[in-house]
Amino acid sequence: MHKHRTVLLVDDDESLRDSLDKIIERAGHTCFVAENGLQALNMLRKREMHAIVADHDMPGMDGVELLKLVATRHPNMARILLTARSDSETVVRAINVGQAFRFLHKPCRTAELLTTLHFAFEASDREAENWRLAAELRRQTAMFAEVRHRCPGVLEEIEARLSASV
């Protein structure tokens, strides 16, 4: 089943931004665009996004710095770095500092972009589900601790009866 997703595309190159925007929209997602990191951060204050695709070389704030801030403020958002650079330092910074899910080399093929977004959404969904399950486990553990405190021996008696019936 295809879920409707929102993507924030950040690139100072207007023609590339327009081209990638059309590709993402044709794939059935809503794409918002920003031309720099500050504009992107302002947009993220106003609406929730599922993924961000950010260019590396932009004036003011590079893509890794932007992804680092996004990782801190929106940890469940999938983060992808788009770059024309081929040096390993950029890749390492993208992963270690920006906590990027993937990085794409410019120019990237349509299929590569859409496949990367697909798997980024899946990973983000799994991470959100893990957070939800961990919170539920904490809630249940606290509830059982309260029952043990208020009614000593009740849980042990229930466990013993369940074991006996198996």
N, C-alpha and C positions, 0 to 999 in steps of 0.2 A: 504494500500500500504506500502510495506517495503522499508524504506530508508536505504541506505548504511551509516553506522556510523563508526567512529573511536574511539577506546577505548585505554586509556593508563593504563596498569596494572603495579603496582609498588609493588614489594615484594622481600625481600632478600632471600627467600626460592626458589631456582632454580626449584626444582621438582614441587612445587605448581604453580609457575609462568608458567611453561611449560604446565601443565595440564589445568589451567584456560585459557591460551592463545588458546589452541586447542578448548576448549568449545566455546569461543567467536568467533573464526574464523569459526567454523562449523555452528554457528548461522547466518553467513553471514556478519559479521562485520570485519573490519580490526583491529587487535590488535597489539599495540606496547608495548614493555616491558622495564622496567627499574628495576634495583636492589636496588635503593635507591632514596631518595628525590632529591639530587643534580642532579643525572642523569635524573630524571623525569623533573625537571625544565629546564634543557638544551634542552631536547627533545621538550618541549612546546614552547621554543623560535623559534624552526625551523618549527613547523607544528601545525595546528589547530586540536584539538581533541574535540569530542563531550562529552566524559565522562572520568573520572579517577576513578579507583578502587585502593585504596592504603591500604596496610597493616599498622597496627598501630605500632608494635614493629620492628623498623628498626634501624640500627646503624646510628648515625649522626643526623638524623632528624626523629622524629616520624611522623606517618601518619596524626595526627591532625595538626601539624605544617605545613606539606606539603599542606594539604587541605586549611588551612588558607591563605597561599600564593597564591594558585590557585584561591581561591575565590576572592582575591584582583585583581589579574592579568587577570583572565579569568572568569568573573562573570557568564557567560552563560553556562559554562561547568558543567555538572552534576558531583557531587562529592559523592563518596561512600567509606566508611571506612570498611575495612576487618580486623577483630580482633579475636584472641583467648581469649581475656580477657572477663570476665563476670561482672566486677564491673560497677556500675552505673556511676562512675566518668568519665570513658572513654567515655561512651555513651553521657553524658551531654557535655563533652568537644567537642566531634565530632560534635554535633549539634550546640552548642553555639559558639564555637571558629572556628571550621573548616567549619561551615555552610554546613554540610553533608546532602545530600538528604536522605540517608539511611545508616545504618550500617549492615554488615553481620557478623555472627559468623562463625569462622573457626571450622571445615570444613563446607563449605556451599554446599548445593545441587545444581546441575546444574540448575534445574528449578527455584530455588530461585534466583540465580545469573542472569539468563536471564530475569526473570520477573522483577526483580529490575532494570535492565538496560533498559528494555522496558518502564517502568513507569518513570524512570529518564529522558529518551530521550523525552517523552511526556511533562514532566514538563519543561524541558529545552526549548523545542519548544514553549510552551505557554509563557514562560518568554521572549524569544526573540521576539515573536509576540507582546507582551505587550509593550516592549521597542520600537519596530517599530511604533506601533500605537500611543504611547505617543509622539514620535518625530514628527509624521505626524500631530497630534493635535496641538503641539506647533507651527509647521510651518504654519498651517492654521490660528491659532489664531493671529499670528504675521502678516499674510497677511491681515486678516480682520481689524486689528488695523491700518495698513497702509492705507487701503482703507477708513476707517472712518476718518483718519487724513487728507488725501488728498482730499476726496470728502464727506464732511459732509452731512449727510442725505440720501445718496444713498442707503445704506443698509437698512435703515428704510423704504424707499420708496419701495424697492424690497420686503421686508417682508410684508408690507401693501398690495401690489398687490397680493402676494401669498396667504395671509389670505382671501382676498376678493374673490379669484377664488375657494376656497375650499368650 
